[in-house]
Structure formats: C-alpha cells, structure tokens
Amino acid sequence: MKKHKKNRNVAIIGIGQTIMSSHKEDQNQVEMVQEAVINALQDANLSINDIDCIVYRSRQHGAF
C-alpha cells in the first residue's frame, strides 16, 4: 500500500448512481455500489486502475 502525504490534493472527477428505486430485490448493496462506481468511472473516462480511492454514501443510514 502506498503511503500518501497528509493534505494531498484530491478531486471529485466522476459521479455515478444506481437507478432510483424504493426497493431492489434483484441487487444487494455491494452490487449497487459496483453499478455506481462503474457509472462514475465512465463519467470520468477512467478505469479503476487510474484512481486511489472510492467514496460512497448510502441512504440506508439516513437522509443527508
């Protein structure tokens, strides 16, 4: 694992989300995160090898 300096420059370079639905019987949470990550990578025109970190938020834990 690479060590990074604190306070390094970061950027949000792509966004993605799953199709909105109150309940998805055909997808679990991991599959929904994967769908959103794939959409974000496509939005940024990058591959998973081009990034250091993925951050996600689930509404499962309450509204923002």
C-alpha atoms as an extended CHARMM CRD file, in Angstrom:
* protein
*
        64  EXT
         1         1  MET       CA              0.0000000000        0.0000000000        0.0000000000  PROA      1               0.0000000000
         2         2  LYS       CA              1.3320000000        3.4210000000       -0.9810000000  PROA      2               0.0000000000
         3         3  LYS       CA              1.9450000000        5.9550000000        1.7530000000  PROA      3               0.0000000000
         4         4  HSD       CA              0.4920000000        9.3550000000        0.9580000000  PROA      4               0.0000000000
         5         5  LYS       CA              1.3890000000       12.6970000000        2.4200000000  PROA      5               0.0000000000
         6         6  LYS       CA             -1.3030000000       14.3050000000        4.5340000000  PROA      6               0.0000000000
         7         7  ASN       CA             -3.1710000000       17.2050000000        2.9450000000  PROA      7               0.0000000000
         8         8  ARG       CA             -2.5130000000       15.9850000000       -0.5770000000  PROA      8               0.0000000000
         9         9  ASN       CA             -4.5720000000       17.3880000000       -3.4150000000  PROA      9               0.0000000000
        10        10  VAL       CA             -7.7850000000       15.4990000000       -4.0920000000  PROA      10              0.0000000000
        11        11  ALA       CA            -10.5650000000       15.9120000000       -6.6300000000  PROA      11              0.0000000000
        12        12  ILE       CA            -14.0020000000       14.5630000000       -7.4360000000  PROA      12              0.0000000000
        13        13  ILE       CA            -13.6190000000       13.5790000000      -11.0650000000  PROA      13              0.0000000000
        14        14  GLY       CA            -16.6800000000       11.4790000000      -11.7490000000  PROA      14              0.0000000000
        15        15  ILE       CA            -20.0790000000       10.7580000000      -10.2840000000  PROA      15              0.0000000000
        16        16  GLY       CA            -22.3750000000        7.7840000000      -10.5770000000  PROA      16              0.0000000000
        17        17  GLN       CA            -25.5010000000        6.3950000000       -9.0080000000  PROA      17              0.0000000000
        18        18  THR       CA            -27.8180000000        3.4390000000       -9.2800000000  PROA      18              0.0000000000
        19        19  ILE       CA            -31.2630000000        3.6500000000      -10.7940000000  PROA      19              0.0000000000
        20        20  MET       CA            -33.5200000000        5.0930000000       -8.1000000000  PROA      20              0.0000000000
        21        21  SER       CA            -35.9690000000        2.6520000000       -6.5330000000  PROA      21              0.0000000000
        22        22  SER       CA            -37.5220000000        2.2450000000       -3.0980000000  PROA      22              0.0000000000
        23        23  HSD       CA            -36.6030000000       -1.4490000000       -3.0850000000  PROA      23              0.0000000000
        24        24  LYS       CA            -34.3790000000       -3.5610000000       -5.3170000000  PROA      24              0.0000000000
        25        25  GLU       CA            -34.9340000000       -7.2720000000       -4.9460000000  PROA      25              0.0000000000
        26        26  ASP       CA            -32.5210000000       -8.1140000000       -7.7600000000  PROA      26              0.0000000000
        27        27  GLN       CA            -29.4740000000       -6.2200000000       -6.3490000000  PROA      27              0.0000000000
        28        28  ASN       CA            -27.7530000000       -6.2420000000       -2.9860000000  PROA      28              0.0000000000
        29        29  GLN       CA            -25.8280000000       -3.2410000000       -1.6040000000  PROA      29              0.0000000000
        30        30  VAL       CA            -22.4550000000       -4.4070000000       -2.9640000000  PROA      30              0.0000000000
        31        31  GLU       CA            -23.9190000000       -4.7510000000       -6.4690000000  PROA      31              0.0000000000
        32        32  MET       CA            -25.4760000000       -1.2830000000       -6.2500000000  PROA      32              0.0000000000
        33        33  VAL       CA            -22.1390000000        0.2440000000       -5.1820000000  PROA      33              0.0000000000
        34        34  GLN       CA            -20.4570000000       -1.5670000000       -8.0900000000  PROA      34              0.0000000000
        35        35  GLU       CA            -23.0430000000       -0.1300000000      -10.5080000000  PROA      35              0.0000000000
        36        36  ALA       CA            -22.4740000000        3.4030000000       -9.1730000000  PROA      36              0.0000000000
        37        37  VAL       CA            -18.6720000000        3.0410000000       -9.3420000000  PROA      37              0.0000000000
        38        38  ILE       CA            -18.8210000000        1.7980000000      -12.9420000000  PROA      38              0.0000000000
        39        39  ASN       CA            -21.0330000000        4.7850000000      -13.8210000000  PROA      39              0.0000000000
        40        40  ALA       CA            -18.6310000000        7.2040000000      -12.1010000000  PROA      40              0.0000000000
        41        41  LEU       CA            -15.6180000000        5.7310000000      -13.9110000000  PROA      41              0.0000000000
        42        42  GLN       CA            -17.4200000000        6.0490000000      -17.2380000000  PROA      42              0.0000000000
        43        43  ASP       CA            -18.3800000000        9.6410000000      -16.3720000000  PROA      43              0.0000000000
        44        44  ALA       CA            -14.7090000000       10.4350000000      -15.6840000000  PROA      44              0.0000000000
        45        45  ASN       CA            -13.4770000000        8.4160000000      -18.6860000000  PROA      45              0.0000000000
        46        46  LEU       CA            -11.1340000000        6.4540000000      -16.3790000000  PROA      46              0.0000000000
        47        47  SER       CA            -10.5290000000        2.8670000000      -15.2980000000  PROA      47              0.0000000000
        48        48  ILE       CA            -10.3460000000        1.5110000000      -11.7610000000  PROA      48              0.0000000000
        49        49  ASN       CA             -6.5400000000        1.4400000000      -12.1180000000  PROA      49              0.0000000000
        50        50  ASP       CA             -6.4680000000        5.2400000000      -12.5360000000  PROA      50              0.0000000000
        51        51  ILE       CA             -7.8570000000        6.0830000000       -9.1030000000  PROA      51              0.0000000000
        52        52  ASP       CA             -6.7010000000        5.7630000000       -5.4880000000  PROA      52              0.0000000000
        53        53  CYS       CA             -9.9730000000        5.7750000000       -3.5810000000  PROA      53              0.0000000000
        54        54  ILE       CA            -13.7160000000        5.3170000000       -3.9210000000  PROA      54              0.0000000000
        55        55  VAL       CA            -16.0790000000        7.0420000000       -1.5190000000  PROA      55              0.0000000000
        56        56  TYR       CA            -19.7640000000        6.2440000000       -1.3960000000  PROA      56              0.0000000000
        57        57  ARG       CA            -22.7850000000        7.1710000000        0.6680000000  PROA      57              0.0000000000
        58        58  SER       CA            -25.8340000000        5.0270000000        1.2550000000  PROA      58              0.0000000000
        59        59  ARG       CA            -29.2120000000        6.4900000000        2.1270000000  PROA      59              0.0000000000
        60        60  GLN       CA            -29.7400000000        3.3210000000        4.1290000000  PROA      60              0.0000000000
        61        61  HSD       CA            -28.1450000000        5.1240000000        7.0640000000  PROA      61              0.0000000000
        62        62  GLY       CA            -30.4970000000        8.0980000000        6.9270000000  PROA      62              0.0000000000
        63        63  ALA       CA            -31.0090000000       11.2160000000        4.8820000000  PROA      63              0.0000000000
        64        64  PHE       CA            -28.2250000000       13.6850000000        4.2830000000  PROA      64              0.0000000000
